[in-house]
Amino acid sequence: MFSFSFWTILRIIYSLLFVISCSYISNFIQTLEAKKKCPLSEGWRITNGKFISSLLMIIGAINVFVPASKFLSTLPIIGSSYVLLFVLMLFVLLFIVNRLCVSIVEREDSKCSIKGYDMLLNFFSNRTIMECIYITIGGSIIFFYL
């Protein structure tokens, strides 16, 4: 019937994990936005975080079914722009989540506490901007060359 290569299965699994993590981040940002008493619930981080995570989720979902990212990255002018925009969006999303998590952990305020996102808060509150850059580069390389 259907015969998939090892790399195709790996690409599909990675893309699904990418979509799930973008969905998790999007839910985190929407949960934080719903807390009206928290001062972090408004501003550019919330708005841009929701938009970027949704856009990356769509890109990842497309990549599950069609290796569009692999194809687009090989095109001369369009590909380099696409890759640069993807890397920039991924870094900005990781930066936004990092800053939100650090702010929530530093505040230790009951107005901004979020239940169910302890793993995300612990992971990102201990990361530096340089580690976010490393995660962005590694994730992008895997996303485009897998």
C-alpha positions in Angstrom: 0.0 0.0 0.0 1.8 3.1 1.3 5.5 3.0 1.6 7.2 5.8 3.5 10.9 6.2 4.0 12.4 6.6 7.4 13.1 10.3 6.8 9.5 11.0 5.7 8.2 9.4 8.9 10.8 11.4 10.9 9.7 14.6 9.2 6.0 13.9 9.9 6.7 13.1 13.6 8.9 16.3 14.0 6.2 18.4 12.3 3.5 17.0 14.5 5.6 17.7 17.6 6.2 21.3 16.3 2.5 21.8 15.8 1.7 20.4 19.3 4.3 22.7 20.9 3.1 25.8 19.0 -0.5 24.9 20.1 0.7 24.5 23.7 2.4 27.9 23.6 -0.6 29.5 22.0 -2.8 28.1 24.8 -0.4 29.4 27.4 -0.5 32.9 25.9 -4.3 32.8 25.7 -4.6 31.6 29.3 -2.4 34.4 30.4 -4.4 36.9 28.4 -7.6 35.7 30.1 -6.3 36.7 33.5 -7.4 40.3 33.4 -6.0 41.2 36.8 -2.5 40.2 35.7 -0.4 43.2 34.3 1.2 40.8 31.8 -2.2 40.0 30.2 -2.0 42.9 27.8 0.6 44.3 25.5 2.6 43.5 22.4 3.9 40.2 23.8 0.4 38.7 24.0 -0.8 40.0 20.7 2.3 39.1 18.7 2.7 35.8 20.6 -0.7 34.6 19.6 -0.2 35.7 16.0 3.2 34.1 15.6 2.3 30.9 17.4 -0.8 30.5 15.2 1.2 31.2 12.0 3.9 28.7 13.0 1.3 26.1 13.8 -0.2 26.5 10.3 3.3 26.2 8.7 4.0 23.0 10.8 0.6 21.5 9.9 1.2 22.1 6.2 4.6 20.5 6.6 3.0 17.3 8.0 1.2 16.6 4.7 3.5 18.3 2.1 7.2 18.9 2.6 6.6 22.5 1.5 9.3 23.9 3.8 11.9 21.7 2.2 10.8 22.7 -1.3 10.5 26.4 -0.6 13.9 26.6 1.1 15.6 25.5 -2.2 14.1 28.3 -4.3 16.7 31.1 -4.8 15.1 34.3 -3.7 11.8 33.1 -2.2 13.5 30.3 -0.2 16.0 32.5 1.6 13.3 35.0 2.5 11.1 32.2 3.7 13.8 30.6 5.8 14.8 34.0 7.3 11.2 34.9 8.2 10.7 31.4 9.7 13.8 31.7 11.8 12.9 35.2 12.9 9.3 34.3 13.8 10.6 31.2 15.8 13.1 33.3 17.7 10.6 36.1 18.5 8.1 33.5 19.8 10.7 31.9 22.0 11.8 35.3 23.2 8.3 36.3 24.0 7.6 33.1 25.9 10.9 33.4 27.7 10.2 37.0 28.9 6.6 36.1 29.9 7.8 33.0 31.9 10.6 35.0 33.6 8.2 37.7 34.5 5.7 35.3 35.9 8.3 33.4 38.0 9.9 36.6 39.3 6.6 38.2 40.3 5.4 35.2 42.4 2.1 37.0 42.3 -1.2 35.1 42.6 -2.7 37.3 39.9 -0.4 35.9 37.3 -0.1 32.3 38.4 -1.1 29.8 35.8 -2.0 26.2 36.6 -1.1 23.4 34.2 1.9 25.2 32.6 4.5 24.3 35.2 6.7 22.5 32.7 6.8 25.5 30.3 7.4 27.9 33.1 10.3 25.9 34.5 11.9 25.3 31.1 11.8 28.9 29.9 12.4 30.7 33.2 15.8 29.0 33.4 16.8 29.9 29.7 18.9 32.8 28.5 18.5 34.6 25.2 21.5 32.8 23.9 19.9 29.4 24.6 16.8 30.6 22.7 19.0 31.4 19.8 20.5 27.9 19.9 17.1 26.3 20.1 15.9 28.5 17.1 18.9 27.5 15.0 18.7 23.8 15.9 14.9 23.6 15.4 15.1 25.5 12.1 17.8 23.3 10.7 15.8 20.2 11.6 12.6 21.7 10.2 14.1 22.6 6.8 16.5 19.7 6.2 14.5 16.7 7.5 
